[in-house]
Amino acid sequence: MKKILFIYLLILTFNSYSQIASSMYTPRPFLFGFFGAKAYSKEISVYKAKSFVINNILGLKDGIGRFELEALAASSSGELTSMIYNCPDINRSGLILGFYNDFWNDNGVTYQGYKFKDIPKDKAIELFEKLNSIGEDNAQYLKQNTSTSNVSFTFEDITFLLYKGWSAGSPIRVFWGDFDVDWQAHAYNITEERFRKKTNN
């Protein structure tokens, strides 16, 4: 009896976390795709972001479009990947944030959805400066009690939450649409440093 119960629970667990083809269920409109692994490398993010650049940034109907796309950093959780792009033909460059989160369909089966956020170069620099300024201005408050002190602010349609103090190791929680991810401090710092260096800012 115990063996039968164990096999049943094993099958139930497997079914709950199995990969789902996107064609099996109607995708939510904000998702660009589904895939079943927990963490995603920078290489996979760049691969999937290329179609985003072509369709949403270059917007080409005819002709040839040239662009560079490079990963800057990925959070250890695999929830957020930062990338930099440059489109010389339209004189446009900027930061792309790749969001990844777990979702559940109507049958209770989990899948991971992803979406990309384009932040043009000037806006990206503005975001870094605002994050750093708010963090530094509220550093003392955030350190008073790292388990209860929080500071939130909105930048365009993204909400940021500073918590666990404000230092080189403090994470930033990011809310965008249905996505709720942690931007680890190490990944954020690398993103800002590399982005500024590559754009001479």
KOLTI-996698 format. One line per 8 residues: number of its first residue (from 1); for each residue x, y, z of N, C-alpha, C, CB. Coordinates in Angstrom, 3 decimals, m for minus. Glycine has a CB too. Example, Ala and Ser with C-alpha at 12.3 -4.5 7.8 and 13.67 -1.06 7.14 Angstrom:
BEGIN
1	13.190,m5.690,7.800,12.300,m4.500,7.800,13.200,m3.300,7.800,11.308,m4.473,9.046 ~ 12.850,m2.250,7.080,13.670,m1.060,7.140,12.900,0.030,7.870,14.084,m0.598,5.725
END
This chain:
BEGIN
1	0.825,m1.206,0.000,0.000,0.000,0.000,0.865,1.264,0.000,m0.936,0.002,1.216 ~ 1.953,1.221,0.792,2.842,2.385,0.853,3.506,2.630,m0.495,3.912,2.192,1.940 ~ 3.857,1.525,m1.199,4.496,1.669,m2.501,3.542,2.304,m3.508,4.978,0.309,m3.013 ~ 2.277,1.900,m3.471,1.276,2.458,m4.383,1.069,3.945,m4.103,m0.061,1.698,m4.252 ~ 0.995,4.294,m2.822,0.824,5.696,m2.439,2.027,6.529,m2.890,0.631,5.819,m0.911 ~ 3.234,5.974,m2.726,4.443,6.673,m3.134,4.462,6.913,m4.647,5.679,5.879,m2.709 ~ 4.099,5.898,m5.423,4.070,6.034,m6.884,3.041,7.067,m7.307,3.765,4.683,m7.549 ~ 1.867,7.065,m6.656,0.817,8.035,m6.974,1.294,9.459,m6.711,m0.449,7.744,m6.155
9	1.944,9.673,m5.558,2.443,11.015,m5.225,3.547,11.441,m6.189,2.966,11.052,m3.776 ~ 4.386,10.491,m6.599,5.454,10.791,m7.542,4.894,11.230,m8.891,6.358,9.577,m7.720 ~ 3.871,10.525,m9.371,3.234,10.873,m10.639,2.554,12.226,m10.542,2.220,9.801,m11.048 ~ 1.868,12.477,m9.427,1.173,13.746,m9.212,2.158,14.913,m9.215,0.395,13.714,m7.887 ~ 3.304,14.733,m8.531,4.323,15.780,m8.486,4.899,16.028,m9.866,5.440,15.404,m7.511 ~ 5.183,14.965,m10.602,5.738,15.103,m11.955,4.794,15.860,m12.864,6.039,13.734,m12.552 ~ 3.511,15.528,m12.800,2.523,16.199,m13.648,2.374,17.673,m13.293,1.177,15.506,m13.532 ~ 2.538,17.998,m12.034,2.358,19.380,m11.594,3.470,20.285,m12.082,2.280,19.443,m10.091
17	4.657,19.711,m12.367,5.787,20.539,m12.748,6.337,20.202,m14.133,6.875,20.403,m11.728 ~ 5.543,19.530,m14.934,6.025,19.164,m16.263,5.961,20.351,m17.212,5.210,17.999,m16.823 ~ 6.718,20.255,m18.286,6.759,21.334,m19.276,5.478,21.343,m20.096,7.986,21.184,m20.201 ~ 5.020,22.539,m20.455,3.791,22.671,m21.228,4.106,23.370,m22.531,2.708,23.444,m20.437 ~ 3.632,22.823,m23.613,3.770,23.513,m24.888,2.834,24.704,m24.908,3.478,22.563,m26.074 ~ 3.291,25.815,m25.471,2.476,27.032,m25.446,1.184,26.868,m26.228,3.263,28.202,m26.004 ~ 1.154,25.935,m27.165,m0.048,25.770,m27.972,m1.155,25.034,m27.228,0.285,25.032,m29.241 ~ m0.835,24.422,m26.084,m1.837,23.641,m25.357,m2.813,24.521,m24.602,m1.161,22.694,m24.395
25	m2.369,25.717,m24.234,m3.204,26.619,m23.451,m3.162,28.003,m24.061,m2.749,26.660,m21.981 ~ m4.213,28.749,m23.848,m4.246,30.114,m24.362,m3.291,30.964,m23.546,m5.685,30.699,m24.319 ~ m2.261,31.536,m24.160,m1.291,32.310,m23.399,m1.887,33.624,m22.916,m0.053,32.576,m24.240 ~ m1.417,34.080,m21.759,m1.798,35.400,m21.297,m1.196,36.424,m22.245,m1.335,35.645,m19.831 ~ m1.879,37.537,m22.510,m1.412,38.469,m23.528,m0.066,39.095,m23.239,m2.402,39.538,m23.702 ~ 0.349,39.165,m21.961,1.602,39.824,m21.665,2.792,38.896,m21.791,1.558,40.405,m20.295 ~ 2.576,37.612,m22.071,3.680,36.679,m22.136,4.117,36.474,m23.568,3.299,35.354,m21.505 ~ 5.435,36.477,m23.788,5.956,36.210,m25.114,6.246,34.736,m25.312,7.204,37.020,m25.357
33	6.192,33.929,m24.253,6.462,32.506,m24.426,6.475,31.781,m23.111,7.771,32.298,m25.132 ~ 6.510,30.452,m23.196,6.576,29.616,m22.010,7.749,28.657,m22.158,5.244,28.844,m21.791 ~ 8.377,28.332,m21.049,9.334,27.251,m21.055,9.452,26.738,m19.638,10.708,27.705,m21.612 ~ 9.990,25.490,m19.491,9.808,24.798,m18.231,10.965,24.750,m17.276,9.428,23.481,m18.504 ~ 12.143,25.257,m17.602,13.254,25.176,m16.670,13.176,26.283,m15.650,14.578,25.234,m17.405 ~ 13.900,26.134,m14.540,13.823,27.093,m13.451,14.695,28.313,m13.708,14.226,26.437,m12.151 ~ 15.905,28.102,m14.172,16.819,29.213,m14.378,17.211,29.298,m15.850,18.068,29.061,m13.491 ~ 17.474,30.499,m16.294,17.804,30.708,m17.697,19.086,31.476,m17.815,16.685,31.437,m18.422
41	19.960,30.998,m18.661,21.266,31.608,m18.818,21.160,32.907,m19.613,22.230,30.638,m19.504 ~ 22.237,33.656,m19.561,22.290,34.887,m20.341,22.190,34.584,m21.833,23.584,35.658,m20.041 ~ 22.776,33.456,m22.249,22.752,33.091,m23.661,21.325,32.850,m24.155,23.601,31.847,m23.895 ~ 20.515,32.174,m23.341,19.121,31.915,m23.724,18.343,33.220,m23.780,18.450,30.936,m22.734 ~ 18.604,34.108,m22.831,17.914,35.401,m22.820,18.242,36.204,m24.072,18.294,36.203,m21.568 ~ 19.513,36.226,m24.451,19.914,36.956,m25.655,19.261,36.332,m26.884,21.454,36.963,m25.808 ~ 19.248,35.013,m26.941,18.645,34.318,m28.082,17.176,34.716,m28.247,18.765,32.789,m27.906 ~ 16.427,34.733,m27.141,15.004,35.052,m27.210,14.763,36.551,m27.388,14.300,34.562,m25.954
49	15.680,37.383,m26.891,15.504,38.831,m26.988,15.753,39.354,m28.399,16.430,39.531,m26.017 ~ 16.424,38.581,m29.226,16.695,39.044,m30.595,15.405,39.299,m31.366,17.551,38.020,m31.344 ~ 14.430,38.403,m31.219,13.159,38.617,m31.919,12.429,39.827,m31.348,12.267,37.364,m31.819 ~ 12.610,40.092,m30.051,12.012,41.271,m29.428,12.593,42.548,m30.035,12.240,41.251,m27.902 ~ 13.921,42.580,m30.216,14.568,43.753,m30.821,14.071,43.953,m32.241,16.105,43.600,m30.812 ~ 14.012,42.868,m33.013,13.581,42.961,m34.409,12.153,43.482,m34.510,13.690,41.595,m35.094 ~ 11.258,42.927,m33.716,9.829,43.258,m33.835,9.408,44.508,m33.082,9.012,42.114,m33.349 ~ 10.048,44.786,m31.940,9.563,45.865,m31.074,10.437,47.107,m31.047,9.425,45.358,m29.696
57	11.687,46.977,m31.479,12.581,48.136,m31.456,12.921,48.584,m32.872,13.867,47.809,m30.681 ~ 13.427,47.667,m33.683,13.705,48.018,m35.077,12.419,48.280,m35.853,14.505,46.905,m35.756 ~ 11.413,47.432,m35.631,10.123,47.592,m36.293,10.212,47.553,m37.809,9.499,48.877,m35.871 ~ 11.050,46.684,m38.338,11.266,46.643,m39.783,10.149,45.901,m40.509,12.600,45.990,m40.091 ~ 9.670,46.492,m41.576,8.734,45.805,m42.464,9.466,45.366,m43.731,7.527,46.721,m42.815 ~ 10.346,46.221,m44.215,11.169,45.913,m45.385,12.590,46.380,m45.093,10.603,46.594,m46.687 ~ 13.525,45.860,m45.843,14.893,46.326,m45.710,15.698,45.523,m44.711,14.901,47.759,m45.316 ~ 16.914,46.001,m44.459,17.861,45.312,m43.590,18.055,46.144,m42.329,19.221,45.068,m44.315
65	18.065,45.482,m41.194,18.291,46.166,m39.925,19.491,45.574,m39.219,17.053,46.079,m39.029 ~ 20.418,46.420,m38.802,21.600,45.964,m38.080,21.454,46.311,m36.604,22.890,46.594,m38.668 ~ 21.855,45.387,m35.744,21.819,45.680,m34.311,22.791,44.776,m33.566,20.391,45.510,m33.753 ~ 23.277,45.288,m32.426,24.097,44.493,m31.513,23.295,44.257,m30.245,25.458,45.201,m31.196 ~ 23.435,43.070,m29.676,22.733,42.706,m28.446,23.673,41.882,m27.591,21.417,41.920,m28.747 ~ 23.831,42.289,m26.342,24.786,41.621,m25.451,24.213,41.545,m24.037,26.150,42.368,m25.443 ~ 24.401,40.407,m23.398,23.973,40.254,m22.009,24.939,40.995,m21.093,23.889,38.757,m21.616 ~ 24.387,41.642,m20.071,25.209,42.338,m19.087,25.355,41.512,m17.818,24.608,43.705,m18.759
73	24.225,41.077,m17.256,24.254,40.288,m16.021,22.933,39.564,m15.849,24.544,41.185,m14.793 ~ 22.981,38.457,m15.121,21.774,37.696,m14.803,21.730,37.457,m13.307,21.731,36.350,m15.579 ~ 20.553,37.622,m12.716,20.394,37.331,m11.299,20.581,35.844,m11.062,19.014,37.794,m10.792 ~ 21.134,35.493,m9.909,21.391,34.085,m9.612,20.103,33.272,m9.574,22.123,33.954,m8.284 ~ 18.975,33.935,m9.309,17.685,33.239,m9.279,17.189,32.904,m10.681,16.646,34.089,m8.554 ~ 17.775,33.557,m11.694,17.317,33.367,m13.063,16.068,34.160,m13.386,17.064,31.922,m13.316 ~ 15.614,35.046,m12.468,14.372,35.788,m12.663,14.544,37.052,m13.491,13.787,36.144,m11.336 ~ 15.768,37.577,m13.578,15.975,38.845,m14.271,17.333,38.833,m14.973,15.882,40.035,m13.281
81	17.319,39.151,m16.255,18.552,39.265,m17.033,18.587,40.638,m17.678,18.655,38.138,m18.110 ~ 19.726,41.307,m17.585,19.874,42.622,m18.203,20.716,42.491,m19.470,20.520,43.634,m17.214 ~ 20.326,43.237,m20.494,21.023,43.225,m21.781,21.138,44.645,m22.317,20.288,42.317,m22.800 ~ 22.136,44.867,m23.158,22.307,46.160,m23.811,22.176,45.954,m25.320,23.691,46.805,m23.445 ~ 21.505,46.903,m25.979,21.357,46.800,m27.429,21.780,48.114,m28.088,19.896,46.444,m27.808 ~ 22.169,47.996,m29.345,22.511,49.177,m30.141,22.029,48.938,m31.560,24.052,49.471,m30.110 ~ 21.233,49.878,m32.084,20.705,49.803,m33.451,21.225,51.018,m34.214,19.123,49.752,m33.464 ~ 22.381,50.907,m34.875,22.991,52.083,m35.525,22.149,52.674,m36.646,24.337,51.715,m36.076
89	21.370,51.854,m37.338,20.586,52.355,m38.470,19.484,53.318,m38.045,19.978,51.197,m39.226 ~ 18.995,53.160,m36.824,17.951,54.073,m36.335,18.468,54.935,m35.189,16.714,53.280,m35.878 ~ 19.799,54.851,m34.943,20.446,55.653,m33.905,19.757,55.482,m32.555,20.451,57.127,m34.303 ~ 19.606,54.220,m32.144,18.902,53.933,m30.895,19.638,52.839,m30.128,17.437,53.510,m31.172 ~ 19.793,53.048,m28.835,20.409,52.051,m27.969,19.718,52.096,m26.620,21.939,52.294,m27.821 ~ 19.944,51.079,m25.814,19.296,51.071,m24.521,19.497,49.780,m23.758,17.851,51.325,m24.688 ~ 18.719,49.661,m22.695,18.770,48.529,m21.775,17.513,47.688,m21.958,18.906,49.010,m20.301 ~ 17.686,46.380,m22.001,16.546,45.468,m22.017,16.589,44.645,m20.737,16.562,44.544,m23.287
97	15.473,44.601,m20.029,15.343,43.738,m18.859,14.482,42.547,m19.246,14.729,44.508,m17.642 ~ 15.021,41.355,m19.050,14.272,40.129,m19.323,13.708,39.577,m18.031,15.162,39.078,m20.014 ~ 12.380,39.545,m17.917,11.697,39.075,m16.710,11.252,37.628,m16.884,10.484,39.973,m16.384 ~ 11.442,36.828,m15.843,11.037,35.421,m15.848,10.355,35.108,m14.519,12.265,34.475,m16.083 ~ 9.199,34.458,m14.572,8.479,34.101,m13.345,7.678,32.823,m13.551,7.547,35.247,m12.907 ~ 7.346,32.178,m12.447,6.458,31.017,m12.501,5.005,31.469,m12.525,6.710,30.079,m11.300 ~ 4.184,30.773,m13.308,2.753,31.037,m13.381,2.013,29.708,m13.325,2.388,31.828,m14.675 ~ 0.715,29.777,m13.090,m0.117,28.589,m13.028,m1.282,28.750,m13.984,m0.616,28.332,m11.591
105	m1.597,27.673,m14.715,m2.767,27.743,m15.587,m4.008,27.291,m14.815,m2.563,26.869,m16.857 ~ m5.147,27.214,m15.487,m6.405,26.876,m14.816,m6.408,25.469,m14.242,m7.555,27.024,m15.777 ~ m5.529,24.611,m14.726,m5.442,23.240,m14.222,m4.447,23.103,m13.082,m5.061,22.301,m15.340 ~ m3.853,24.219,m12.666,m2.902,24.192,m11.557,m1.514,23.739,m11.954,m3.411,23.304,m10.484 ~ m1.239,23.675,m13.261,0.076,23.258,m13.732,0.974,24.489,m13.856,m0.031,22.506,m15.094 ~ 2.201,24.357,m13.348,3.116,25.498,m13.379,3.849,25.576,m14.713,4.124,25.405,m12.229 ~ 4.147,26.784,m15.128,4.987,27.035,m16.290,5.708,28.350,m16.037,4.147,27.078,m17.626 ~ 6.707,28.622,m16.807,7.420,29.886,m16.618,7.212,30.780,m17.833,8.929,29.640,m16.379
113	6.766,31.995,m17.552,6.552,32.969,m18.608,7.657,34.001,m18.596,5.192,33.644,m18.459 ~ 7.846,34.656,m19.726,8.876,35.682,m19.800,8.394,36.857,m20.643,10.175,35.101,m20.380 ~ 9.004,38.009,m20.397,8.687,39.211,m21.155,9.870,40.163,m21.073,7.389,39.886,m20.625 ~ 10.035,40.997,m22.096,11.149,41.919,m22.144,10.673,43.370,m22.036,11.942,41.716,m23.427 ~ 11.445,44.159,m21.304,11.166,45.580,m21.117,12.295,46.393,m21.745,11.005,45.927,m19.605 ~ 11.949,47.272,m22.682,12.919,48.139,m23.340,13.009,49.464,m22.586,12.532,48.376,m24.825 ~ 14.217,49.837,m22.193,14.459,51.133,m21.545,15.533,51.849,m22.363,14.904,50.960,m20.025 ~ 15.161,52.872,m23.142,16.143,53.602,m23.958,17.299,54.139,m23.124,15.466,54.753,m24.689
121	18.435,54.388,m23.762,19.683,54.727,m23.072,19.524,55.847,m22.050,20.727,55.122,m24.077 ~ 18.965,56.988,m22.445,18.838,58.120,m21.517,17.968,57.767,m20.321,18.256,59.334,m22.237 ~ 16.905,57.005,m20.574,16.018,56.583,m19.483,16.724,55.590,m18.561,14.727,55.954,m20.048 ~ 17.576,54.738,m19.128,18.307,53.764,m18.318,19.271,54.466,m17.367,19.072,52.781,m19.220 ~ 19.979,55.479,m17.877,20.883,56.255,m17.017,20.076,56.958,m15.923,21.689,57.297,m17.855 ~ 18.929,57.491,m16.293,18.047,58.144,m15.314,17.600,57.146,m14.243,16.811,58.758,m16.020 ~ 17.292,55.915,m14.659,16.881,54.885,m13.699,18.007,54.559,m12.727,16.439,53.613,m14.433 ~ 19.227,54.358,m13.227,20.355,54.067,m12.343,20.556,55.187,m11.331,21.637,53.856,m13.158
129	20.498,56.422,m11.806,20.727,57.560,m10.913,19.624,57.678,m9.863,20.818,58.857,m11.722 ~ 18.384,57.401,m10.270,17.276,57.482,m9.322,17.366,56.376,m8.276,15.936,57.402,m10.058 ~ 17.678,55.152,m8.720,17.830,54.038,m7.776,18.930,54.328,m6.759,18.142,52.734,m8.531 ~ 20.082,54.771,m7.256,21.209,55.050,m6.365,20.904,56.199,m5.414,22.456,55.369,m7.176 ~ 20.270,57.248,m5.927,19.956,58.420,m5.111,18.969,58.075,m4.000,19.389,59.539,m5.985 ~ 17.897,57.366,m4.355,16.888,56.999,m3.350,17.492,56.039,m2.327,15.646,56.354,m4.025 ~ 18.331,55.113,m2.803,18.979,54.186,m1.877,19.886,54.892,m0.890,19.772,53.161,m2.641 ~ 20.708,55.810,m1.393,21.637,56.539,m0.529,20.895,57.477,0.423,22.634,57.335,m1.376
137	19.847,58.159,m0.071,19.090,59.087,0.769,18.352,58.369,1.896,18.099,59.866,m0.078 ~ 18.024,57.100,1.676,17.258,56.347,2.675,18.063,55.231,3.337,16.027,55.759,2.032 ~ 19.378,55.263,3.146,20.233,54.200,3.665,20.112,54.050,5.175,21.674,54.466,3.293 ~ 20.101,55.179,5.887,20.025,55.125,7.351,18.700,54.516,7.803,20.192,56.534,7.953 ~ 17.606,54.934,7.167,16.289,54.385,7.511,16.239,52.881,7.225,15.176,55.117,6.723 ~ 16.752,52.477,6.082,16.694,51.068,5.698,17.536,50.190,6.619,17.159,50.900,4.261 ~ 18.604,50.764,7.184,19.478,49.993,8.068,18.977,49.948,9.505,20.868,50.570,8.041 ~ 18.014,50.813,9.854,17.503,50.830,11.227,16.931,49.480,11.628,16.437,51.907,11.382
145	16.161,48.910,10.731,15.625,47.579,10.977,15.479,46.892,9.622,14.250,47.638,11.747 ~ 16.438,46.064,9.293,16.472,45.461,7.961,15.338,44.463,7.722,17.794,44.773,7.752 ~ 14.632,44.068,8.775,13.529,43.119,8.587,12.183,43.813,8.389,13.445,42.185,9.778 ~ 12.099,45.113,8.727,10.805,45.798,8.605,10.844,47.072,7.756,10.297,46.141,9.973 ~ 12.011,47.654,7.507,12.099,48.927,6.783,12.114,48.694,5.272,13.359,49.705,7.211 ~ 11.245,49.398,4.560,11.117,49.285,3.110,10.957,50.665,2.493,9.925,48.387,2.734 ~ 11.464,50.829,1.280,11.267,52.053,0.514,10.882,51.635,m0.905,12.561,52.965,0.523 ~ 9.767,52.167,m1.391,9.345,51.838,m2.753,9.189,53.112,m3.574,8.021,51.042,m2.740
153	9.361,52.977,m4.878,9.126,54.079,m5.798,8.818,53.508,m7.171,10.347,55.036,m5.855 ~ 8.194,54.334,m8.006,7.817,53.900,m9.345,8.611,54.674,m10.383,6.305,54.082,m9.576 ~ 9.081,53.960,m11.375,9.770,54.567,m12.514,9.021,54.105,m13.758,11.312,54.165,m12.567 ~ 8.325,55.048,m14.394,7.424,54.715,m15.498,6.425,53.661,m15.019,8.225,54.200,m16.744 ~ 6.421,52.468,m15.634,5.440,51.455,m15.223,6.061,50.343,m14.386,4.775,50.854,m16.445 ~ 7.262,50.588,m13.848,7.944,49.600,m13.003,7.997,50.115,m11.574,9.378,49.302,m13.532 ~ 7.723,49.249,m10.612,7.833,49.611,m9.196,9.039,48.892,m8.605,6.526,49.247,m8.411 ~ 9.844,49.651,m7.859,11.044,49.107,m7.220,10.864,49.153,m5.710,12.317,49.896,m7.649
161	11.333,48.116,m5.032,11.274,48.041,m3.575,12.676,47.810,m3.040,10.309,46.914,m3.107 ~ 13.146,48.749,m2.217,14.435,48.608,m1.539,14.166,48.053,m0.151,15.206,49.978,m1.466 ~ 14.906,47.013,0.223,14.710,46.387,1.527,16.002,45.693,1.944,13.524,45.377,1.490 ~ 16.055,45.221,3.169,17.259,44.591,3.737,18.437,45.551,3.706,17.614,43.301,2.969 ~ 18.158,46.824,4.006,19.219,47.824,4.035,19.528,48.357,2.656,20.468,47.246,4.648 ~ 20.571,49.171,2.569,21.055,49.660,1.279,22.568,49.605,1.328,20.539,51.119,0.967 ~ 23.099,48.574,0.713,24.548,48.376,0.689,24.884,47.571,m0.549,25.058,47.658,1.987 ~ 26.147,47.184,m0.648,26.595,46.435,m1.820,25.893,45.079,m1.951,28.097,46.229,m1.756
169	25.314,44.580,m0.851,24.687,43.261,m0.909,23.174,43.272,m0.823,25.214,42.423,0.179 ~ 22.564,44.450,m0.870,21.109,44.535,m0.700,20.384,44.303,m2.018,20.716,45.898,m0.123 ~ 19.389,43.413,m2.025,18.640,43.164,m3.263,17.613,44.262,m3.543,17.936,41.810,m3.186 ~ 17.137,44.301,m4.757,16.085,45.221,m5.168,14.948,44.369,m5.718,16.602,46.268,m6.236 ~ 13.772,44.545,m5.171,12.613,43.799,m5.673,11.952,44.625,m6.770,11.593,43.476,m4.520 ~ 11.604,43.969,m7.875,11.079,44.675,m9.044,9.717,44.096,m9.413,12.063,44.574,m10.246 ~ 8.722,44.990,m9.522,7.366,44.601,m9.915,7.056,45.229,m11.272,6.312,45.042,m8.839 ~ 6.665,44.400,m12.212,6.291,44.897,m13.541,5.178,44.014,m14.088,7.523,44.914,m14.515
177	3.991,44.574,m14.230,2.845,43.772,m14.646,2.619,42.644,m13.651,3.055,43.207,m16.069 ~ 2.570,41.413,m14.122,2.399,40.253,m13.258,3.730,39.668,m12.799,1.597,39.195,m13.974 ~ 4.820,40.346,m13.100,6.136,39.832,m12.717,6.577,40.441,m11.391,7.177,40.131,m13.815 ~ 7.165,39.611,m10.555,7.657,39.998,m9.235,8.991,39.285,m9.051,6.625,39.629,m8.079 ~ 10.101,40.013,m9.223,11.420,39.378,m9.246,12.390,40.122,m8.341,11.969,39.325,m10.680 ~ 13.457,39.436,m7.965,14.546,40.044,m7.208,15.707,40.345,m8.147,15.002,39.120,m6.051 ~ 16.205,41.572,m8.067,17.390,41.986,m8.805,18.523,42.008,m7.788,17.196,43.398,m9.517 ~ 19.306,40.935,m7.745,20.378,40.854,m6.764,21.352,42.007,m6.935,21.111,39.521,m6.879
185	21.915,42.453,m5.813,22.795,43.618,m5.820,23.978,43.430,m6.764,23.296,43.903,m4.415 ~ 24.565,42.241,m6.760,25.726,41.981,m7.622,25.356,42.156,m9.096,26.273,40.555,m7.377 ~ 24.214,41.595,m9.484,23.760,41.700,m10.880,23.425,43.143,m11.233,22.530,40.801,m11.121 ~ 22.800,43.870,m10.298,22.473,45.278,m10.553,23.750,46.098,m10.742,21.631,45.860,m9.390 ~ 24.723,45.914,m9.852,25.962,46.686,m9.926,26.724,46.418,m11.225,26.851,46.366,m8.729 ~ 26.772,45.159,m11.630,27.438,44.815,m12.892,26.692,45.434,m14.069,27.528,43.278,m13.064 ~ 25.351,45.376,m14.011,24.542,45.971,m15.088,24.857,47.448,m15.248,23.041,45.782,m14.808 ~ 24.823,48.179,m14.144,25.077,49.620,m14.223,26.498,49.909,m14.701,24.841,50.277,m12.859
193	27.466,49.226,m14.139,28.868,49.474,m14.493,29.125,49.206,m15.977,29.794,48.600,m13.635 ~ 28.658,48.063,m16.468,28.906,47.707,m17.869,28.114,48.584,m18.832,28.561,46.244,m18.107 ~ 26.891,48.926,m18.429,26.074,49.767,m19.307,26.705,51.149,m19.452,24.634,49.890,m18.759 ~ 27.118,51.736,m18.349,27.745,53.061,m18.400,29.038,53.026,m19.225,28.040,53.570,m16.972 ~ 29.817,51.968,m19.033,31.086,51.855,m19.747,30.856,51.724,m21.253,31.886,50.651,m19.228 ~ 29.892,50.909,m21.650,29.639,50.681,m23.073,28.964,51.860,m23.758,28.794,49.456,m23.247 ~ 28.272,52.705,m22.972,27.605,53.869,m23.565,28.336,55.167,m23.223,26.151,53.947,m23.087 ~ 29.504,55.030,m22.596,30.317,56.200,m22.194,29.542,57.159,m21.317,30.824,56.944,m23.424
201	28.781,56.589,m20.367,28.047,57.394,m19.408,28.444,57.063,m17.988,26.564,57.200,m19.587
END
